[in-house]
Amino acid sequence: MEFMSWGAAAPAITAAFLASIVEVVEAFTIVLAVGTVRGWRPATLGTFAGLAGLTVLVVTIGPALDRLPLHWLQLFIGVLLLLFGMRWLRKAILRSAGIIPLHDETAAFAAETAQLKETALRRGTRLDWIAGITAFKAVLLEGLEVVFIVIAVGAGRGLLWPAALGAAAACALVLAVGIIVHRPLARIPENALKFGVGVMLSAFGVFWTGEGLGIPWPGNDLALVAFIAIFLLVSLLAIPAARRTSSTHATPEQAA
């Protein structure tokens, strides 16, 4: 029974950890740009305000989830997880195939910095509140995805704490590395992380949807491992297929 519980807890921790790294890195890039251009006071205030908003949301939603029937909760979360995971997986496949460009944190940092400087020049004053709102929005929006993933992979099976542990570990890791290097974390293989998270979230989505529909999965929680392997294999095969399709539909100028 312990082995079976760990079979479900390990993917939950891993999915929450990897997904949170992606979201926290993106939030950190914007907060770093705010701190670099406008100062660390508005960046810090905006960050803590965003974290406070997320805390209120979790405290509000958490108890409400316990009142929902388990099978409806599993079905609802399963469908959302599947849609969410497939969206990440689709983008990761297209980026791996070279159809859309890879996300570049250095470029994102430069763009955010330029936008903040342009705003300051256009307004002609030091509008620290704009910088604070920028940091607040980044932390809140990226944090919402982290909260959703933690709830989605943990609700209904007693895995909220393992999933929350994975997310907290990711936040601590990104924060520690960010403080040390004090620059955008461009070397983190974000697309590879999104690829892995997309696979895991999609697998969880199928698993929870089946649980909500009352489907008895062979091997119970260990069926998650099989779903992860299936999504991984199909996704890896989809990369060269997407690349070939893109080459076939490319114009002579694009092919050159």
C-alpha positions as a printed NumPy array, in Angstrom:
array([[  0.   ,   0.   ,   0.   ],
       [  2.91 ,   2.363,   0.861],
       [  4.534,   1.606,  -2.492],
       [  1.279,   2.352,  -4.27 ],
       [  0.93 ,   5.668,  -2.411],
       [  4.494,   6.625,  -3.33 ],
       [  3.712,   5.674,  -6.936],
       [  1.149,   8.5  ,  -6.977],
       [  3.064,  10.912,  -4.73 ],
       [  6.289,  10.877,  -6.761],
       [  4.672,  12.056, -10.038],
       [  2.676,  14.667,  -8.1  ],
       [  5.806,  16.071,  -6.448],
       [  7.761,  15.978,  -9.709],
       [  5.027,  17.597, -11.797],
       [  4.478,  20.379,  -9.263],
       [  8.233,  20.933,  -8.891],
       [  9.012,  21.136, -12.616],
       [  5.941,  23.209, -13.486],
       [  6.632,  25.608, -10.641],
       [ 10.23 ,  26.113, -11.787],
       [  8.971,  27.267, -15.201],
       [  6.417,  29.684, -13.744],
       [  8.673,  31.023, -10.983],
       [ 11.53 ,  31.651, -13.434],
       [  9.19 ,  33.721, -15.621],
       [  7.945,  35.693, -12.606],
       [ 11.511,  36.159, -11.337],
       [ 12.602,  37.597, -14.69 ],
       [  9.942,  40.318, -14.517],
       [ 10.597,  41.09 , -10.841],
       [ 14.328,  41.308, -11.581],
       [ 13.647,  43.751, -14.417],
       [ 11.49 ,  45.87 , -12.099],
       [ 14.163,  45.856,  -9.394],
       [ 16.92 ,  46.715, -11.871],
       [ 15.087,  49.605, -13.525],
       [ 12.863,  51.063, -10.789],
       [ 14.507,  49.877,  -7.575],
       [ 13.959,  46.959,  -5.201],
       [ 11.376,  48.665,  -2.994],
       [  8.513,  48.547,  -5.557],
       [  9.697,  45.133,  -6.758],
       [  9.609,  43.735,  -3.214],
       [  6.265,  45.35 ,  -2.348],
       [  4.691,  44.084,  -5.571],
       [  6.054,  40.591,  -4.98 ],
       [  4.734,  40.372,  -1.412],
       [  1.375,  41.767,  -2.496],
       [  1.137,  39.059,  -5.158],
       [  2.075,  36.365,  -2.653],
       [ -0.543,  37.699,  -0.224],
       [ -3.198,  37.521,  -2.937],
       [ -2.231,  33.945,  -3.71 ],
       [ -2.381,  33.032,  -0.01 ],
       [ -5.903,  34.433,   0.303],
       [ -6.946,  32.486,  -2.796],
       [ -5.539,  29.202,  -1.482],
       [ -7.109,  29.681,   1.96 ],
       [-10.456,  30.414,   0.293],
       [-10.447,  27.626,  -2.287],
       [ -8.857,  24.906,  -0.162],
       [-11.74 ,  24.301,   2.274],
       [-14.3  ,  24.586,  -0.536],
       [-12.727,  21.662,  -2.383],
       [-13.383,  19.353,   0.576],
       [-17.133,  19.966,   0.22 ],
       [-17.299,  18.753,  -3.389],
       [-18.159,  15.12 ,  -4.198],
       [-14.912,  13.28 ,  -4.896],
       [-15.841,  11.898,  -8.335],
       [-17.035,  15.299,  -9.59 ],
       [-13.858,  16.923,  -8.301],
       [-11.695,  14.301, -10.006],
       [-13.598,  14.626, -13.274],
       [-13.465,  18.433, -13.293],
       [ -9.784,  18.591, -12.402],
       [ -8.952,  15.756, -14.799],
       [-10.448,  17.567, -17.786],
       [ -8.744,  20.846, -16.853],
       [ -5.417,  19.098, -16.309],
       [ -5.648,  17.36 , -19.655],
       [ -6.38 ,  20.625, -21.461],
       [ -3.669,  22.441, -19.531],
       [ -1.083,  19.707, -20.068],
       [ -1.821,  19.321, -23.771],
       [ -1.395,  23.076, -24.247],
       [  2.07 ,  22.947, -22.684],
       [  2.918,  19.78 , -24.591],
       [  1.822,  21.201, -27.944],
       [  4.   ,  24.294, -27.535],
       [  6.957,  22.209, -26.359],
       [  6.661,  19.906, -29.378],
       [  6.436,  22.842, -31.797],
       [  9.471,  24.484, -30.184],
       [ 11.451,  21.236, -30.264],
       [ 10.57 ,  20.871, -33.949],
       [ 11.78 ,  24.408, -34.647],
       [  8.352,  25.634, -35.775],
       [  8.069,  28.306, -33.087],
       [ 11.076,  29.947, -31.371],
       [ 12.318,  28.875, -27.956],
       [ 11.45 ,  31.104, -25.013],
       [ 14.452,  33.267, -24.105],
       [ 14.547,  34.672, -20.559],
       [ 17.359,  37.072, -21.484],
       [ 15.247,  38.504, -24.302],
       [ 12.208,  38.653, -22.   ],
       [ 14.283,  40.523, -19.397],
       [ 15.514,  42.995, -22.034],
       [ 11.985,  43.572, -23.343],
       [ 10.536,  44.12 , -19.863],
       [ 13.398,  46.463, -18.952],
       [ 12.937,  48.488, -22.141],
       [  9.194,  48.761, -21.546],
       [  9.681,  50.02 , -17.981],
       [ 12.245,  52.602, -19.126],
       [  9.95 ,  53.752, -21.924],
       [  7.09 ,  54.164, -19.463],
       [  9.278,  56.281, -17.184],
       [ 10.399,  58.502, -20.064],
       [  6.895,  58.888, -21.439],
       [  5.392,  59.829, -18.075],
       [  8.4  ,  61.97 , -17.111],
       [  8.211,  60.935, -13.452],
       [  9.339,  58.055, -11.27 ],
       [  6.111,  56.111, -11.084],
       [  7.142,  53.407,  -8.631],
       [  3.549,  52.262,  -8.315],
       [  3.627,  51.147, -11.966],
       [  6.71 ,  49.068, -11.234],
       [  5.028,  47.624,  -8.151],
       [  1.925,  46.697, -10.131],
       [  4.127,  45.058, -12.777],
       [  5.809,  42.878, -10.145],
       [  2.457,  42.173,  -8.465],
       [  0.867,  41.093, -11.751],
       [  3.802,  38.833, -12.647],
       [  3.806,  37.063,  -9.28 ],
       [  0.017,  36.755,  -9.16 ],
       [ -0.483,  35.456, -12.708],
       [  2.427,  33.016, -12.694],
       [  1.551,  32.01 ,  -9.14 ],
       [ -2.026,  31.242, -10.155],
       [ -0.725,  28.598, -12.536],
       [  1.393,  27.109,  -9.743],
       [ -1.606,  27.041,  -7.395],
       [ -3.767,  25.454, -10.071],
       [ -1.201,  22.747, -10.761],
       [ -0.722,  21.986,  -7.058],
       [ -4.48 ,  21.703,  -6.523],
       [ -4.994,  19.762,  -9.735],
       [ -2.374,  17.084,  -9.12 ],
       [ -3.047,  16.85 ,  -5.391],
       [ -6.78 ,  17.277,  -4.822],
       [ -8.948,  14.251,  -4.298],
       [ -6.198,  11.758,  -3.449],
       [ -4.566,  13.285,  -0.389],
       [ -1.622,  14.573,  -2.422],
       [ -1.996,  18.297,  -1.8  ],
       [  0.878,  18.36 ,   0.668],
       [  3.306,  16.414,  -1.581],
       [  2.38 ,  18.655,  -4.522],
       [  2.745,  21.781,  -2.362],
       [  6.13 ,  20.491,  -1.193],
       [  7.283,  20.152,  -4.8  ],
       [  6.123,  23.692,  -5.614],
       [  7.747,  25.14 ,  -2.489],
       [ 11.033,  23.401,  -3.305],
       [ 10.957,  24.896,  -6.816],
       [ 10.31 ,  28.406,  -5.457],
       [ 13.156,  28.072,  -2.957],
       [ 15.543,  26.777,  -5.626],
       [ 14.785,  29.538,  -8.149],
       [ 14.963,  32.224,  -5.459],
       [ 18.294,  30.954,  -4.143],
       [ 19.863,  30.684,  -7.615],
       [ 18.397,  34.054,  -8.632],
       [ 19.854,  35.816,  -5.588],
       [ 23.266,  34.269,  -6.244],
       [ 23.54 ,  34.982,  -9.995],
       [ 21.414,  38.177,  -9.919],
       [ 20.529,  37.94 , -13.589],
       [ 17.895,  36.204, -15.786],
       [ 18.012,  32.417, -15.447],
       [ 18.439,  31.864, -19.181],
       [ 20.341,  28.584, -18.88 ],
       [ 17.41 ,  26.674, -17.406],
       [ 16.131,  24.341, -20.169],
       [ 12.627,  25.776, -20.045],
       [ 11.31 ,  23.968, -23.113],
       [ 12.536,  20.609, -21.822],
       [ 10.836,  21.338, -18.498],
       [  7.596,  22.295, -20.243],
       [  7.832,  19.133, -22.323],
       [  8.177,  16.974, -19.209],
       [  5.47 ,  18.844, -17.305],
       [  3.112,  18.641, -20.29 ],
       [  3.592,  14.881, -20.362],
       [  2.943,  14.55 , -16.623],
       [ -0.063,  16.868, -16.499],
       [ -1.64 ,  15.131, -19.492],
       [ -1.1  ,  11.768, -17.82 ],
       [ -2.651,  13.047, -14.592],
       [ -5.535,  14.456, -16.627],
       [ -6.359,  11.086, -18.177],
       [ -5.962,   9.366, -14.813],
       [ -8.22 ,  11.773, -12.868],
       [-10.821,  11.873, -15.647],
       [-11.024,   8.093, -15.574],
       [-11.248,   8.091, -11.792],
       [-14.091,  10.605, -11.942],
       [-15.914,   8.411, -14.469],
       [-15.433,   5.355, -12.263],
       [-12.968,   3.556, -14.56 ],
       [-10.945,   0.945, -12.614],
       [ -7.381,   1.496, -13.862],
       [ -5.205,  -1.645, -13.937],
       [ -2.595,  -1.356, -11.217],
       [ -4.462,   1.542,  -9.588],
       [ -1.983,   4.414,  -9.001],
       [  0.738,   2.682, -11.016],
       [ -1.373,   3.316, -14.128],
       [  0.032,   6.857, -13.935],
       [  3.46 ,   5.51 , -14.873],
       [  2.01 ,   3.834, -17.95 ],
       [  0.197,   7.021, -19.013],
       [  3.375,   9.053, -18.589],
       [  5.301,   6.567, -20.746],
       [  2.605,   6.629, -23.447],
       [  2.424,  10.432, -23.608],
       [  6.216,  10.668, -23.627],
       [  6.592,   8.178, -26.479],
       [  3.855,   9.756, -28.599],
       [  5.224,  13.254, -27.981],
       [  8.772,  12.269, -28.954],
       [  7.439,  10.718, -32.168],
       [  5.41 ,  13.878, -32.828],
       [  8.524,  16.083, -32.984],
       [ 10.005,  14.688, -36.245],
       [  6.484,  14.366, -37.684],
       [  5.821,  18.059, -36.99 ],
       [  9.203,  18.967, -38.447],
       [  8.472,  17.039, -41.647],
       [  5.012,  18.578, -41.928],
       [  6.446,  22.059, -41.486],
       [  9.072,  21.423, -44.163],
       [  6.459,  20.103, -46.567],
       [  4.269,  23.191, -46.213],
       [  7.149,  25.673, -46.242],
       [  7.512,  27.998, -49.202],
       [ 10.707,  27.79 , -51.318],
       [ 11.963,  31.009, -49.642],
       [ 11.344,  29.576, -46.157],
       [ 12.939,  26.258, -47.053],
       [ 16.039,  28.11 , -48.25 ]])
